[in-house]
Amino acid sequence: MTTAQALEWSAPGGSGVPADRLATLLGRDTLHPPLYASLALGVRALVADGRLPVGARLPAERDLAAALGVSRVTVSAAYRRLREDGWADARQGSGTWTRLPEASGVVAAWIPGAPRQGLLDLAHAAPSGPPEVADAYTAALAALPRYLPGHGYLPEGLPELRARVAERYTARGLPTTAEQVLVVPGASGGVTAAMRALCGAGDRVVVEHPGWPNALDVLAVLRARPVPVALDPGDTAAFVAGAHRAARQTAARAAYLVPDFSNPTGASLSAQDRERLVVSLQQQDVTVLADETMVDLALEGQRVPPPLAASGRPGAVVSIGSLSKSVWAGVRVGWMRAERPLLSRVAAAMSREHGAMPVLDQLAACALLDGLDAALVRRREQLREQRDVLVRALRTALPDWGVPVPDGGLALWCSLPPGTSSSVLADTCEPLGLRLASGSRFGTGHAFDDRLRLPFTQPPAVLRAAVDVLAAAAGASAGRAPARSPLVL
Ligand SMILES: Cc1ncc(COP(=O)(O)O)c(C=O)c1O
C-alpha cells in the first residue's frame, strides 16, 4: 500500500478500497467455513498489521461478494462481525470503515482455557508436573503436624521456605537473607503485588517487546502506561540502549523485565547487559522488576549470569521467582526478593487480601527446592528433546517459516511468511483441534501478528500432531483444503 493509496482509501469522498484489491490482499481462496467469520478475521488481520489503513472505506458488500465469489449475505455478516468487535464503523449513507477496537483500559486476563478432550494445546507454555510433586506433597503432609499448634497465618511465608529461597539467591551470586524474601502466590501474584506497590495510574513502565502478556494486563488494570522497547534475542545490547533511552524520554517509574529466556523470544541478557541496564535505570530512579520465572531453563548447559539485583544498589531491583516453570504451575508458590520497607508494604497489602499462603503448599515447595537440582537435569533434558522435535517438524513441514532455536526457556518465537496472520491461523486451527495463542497477544498495539509462539512443553507426539495441523491450516490459507488432525489426544 502506497501513501497515495492509503489517502485515497481513507478520504471521505474517495473511492475506498477497491474490491479486487481487498480480495487479492485477503487471498481469494483462503476463506473457510464459516465464511463470514473467516472473512471478518482476514480483514481484521489486514488492519492489525497495517496492510489496510485504519479509517479506510471497505468495498460495497455487493462488489466484495463478486470479487470473492461469495454471497452478499456472507459479506454483510462479516462486516457486522467487524463492527461488533470494534474493527469497523458504519457511517450513515457512506458505507463501512475500518478502525481499531477501543483500548478498554482493561484487557481480559489470559487464563488457560479449560482442557478439552482431543484438543492439542500449544497456547500455554507450562510443563506438566513431574512425579516429584506428589512425593513433595507426601513429605509436606508428614511435616504438617509441626505447624498445627500455631494459628497457621504466616503473612511473609514459612521461615524454612524463605531460608531455602535465600540460599538459592546467595548461591547464584546475590547474598540474601530470609528477611529479604516474601512468599507470594506464584510469580503472577508477585508481579501484580510489586507493580501495585511501585506504580499507579499514568506511570510509565518500560517493558520488553514482545513480552509476557499478563504483565501488560496488570499494567492495564493499574492504568499504568507500558513503554515498549524492542527485544531481539540476537541483539540484546540494542535492547539495553533502547531501555535507557525509553526511560529517559518518558521519565519511567519502573521497568518490567525477564532477563533469562524471556517469554516469548527466549532472549537472555549477558552479564555485561545486566550491569549496563541496571546502572542506567537506577541512575534514572527506575525500579526494575526482574521476573526470573525462567531462570532454571538453560538448555545447553550454559551458566546463567548472576541476577540483575546483583548489579544494582540495594532496592534498585525487585526479583520475582516461582516453581511454575522449573517444576509445576499447580504448586502456586513463588517468592519476591526485595529490601524492607518495600517488602513490608507488599506483605501488608498481600496479607490484607489473602491472609497468608497455604502452609501445606509451602512445605511441599521446601521439599521441591531440596530436590530441585536433580529434577532440573531431567526437566532440561526433556525440554531440549521436545524443542528439537518441534524445530525439526516445523522446518520439514513449513520450510518458509522462520524457526529459531532458543538456548533456553519454553517456546519458539516463529516468524510467519509474508501474508500469513497468526490470529487467522489460530482461528483456523482451533476447529481443527489445535489451540494457539496468536503473536499479537505478546505485544502492545496489535504488533506481532506475523509471529507465532509455539511452546515445546508437550510430549513429542503432541508436538508432531500440532505441526500436522499447522501445516494443514497454513495449506488452507494457501488455497488447499484443511485436513482434520489425524491424531486425537
Ligand atoms: C515470564 C513469566 N512470568 C510469570 C509467569 C507465571 O508464573 P506463575 O505460574 O508462577 O504465576 C509466566 C507464565 O507463563 C511467565 O512466562
The ligand as an SDF file (V2000), in Angstrom:
LIG
                    3D

 16 16  0  0  0  0  0  0  0  0999 V2000
    7.5900  -14.5410   32.3240 C   0  0  0  0  0  0  0  0  0  0  0  0
    6.5560  -15.2250   33.1570 C   0  0  0  0  0  0  0  0  0  0  0  0
    6.3370  -14.8170   34.4120 N   0  0  0  0  0  0  0  0  0  0  0  0
    5.4180  -15.4110   35.1980 C   0  0  0  0  0  0  0  0  0  0  0  0
    4.6510  -16.4510   34.7270 C   0  0  0  0  0  0  0  0  0  0  0  0
    3.6080  -17.0680   35.6060 C   0  0  0  0  0  0  0  0  0  0  0  0
    4.2160  -17.6770   36.7140 O   0  0  0  0  0  0  0  0  0  0  0  0
    3.3690  -18.2890   37.8920 P   0  0  0  0  0  0  0  0  0  0  0  0
    2.6810  -19.5150   37.3860 O   0  0  0  0  0  0  0  0  0  0  0  0
    4.4030  -18.6190   38.9170 O   0  0  0  0  0  0  0  0  0  0  0  0
    2.4050  -17.2940   38.3730 O   0  0  0  0  0  0  0  0  0  0  0  0
    4.8230  -16.8860   33.4240 C   0  0  0  0  0  0  0  0  0  0  0  0
    3.9860  -17.9700   32.8800 C   0  0  0  0  0  0  0  0  0  0  0  0
    3.8600  -18.1530   31.7030 O   0  0  0  0  0  0  0  0  0  0  0  0
    5.8010  -16.2680   32.6280 C   0  0  0  0  0  0  0  0  0  0  0  0
    6.0160  -16.6620   31.3730 O   0  0  0  0  0  0  0  0  0  0  0  0
  1  2  1  0
  2  3  1  0
  2 15  2  0
  3  4  2  0
  4  5  1  0
  5  6  1  0
  5 12  2  0
  6  7  1  0
  7  8  1  0
  8  9  2  0
  8 10  1  0
  8 11  1  0
 12 13  1  0
 12 15  1  0
 13 14  2  0
 15 16  1  0
M  END
$$$$
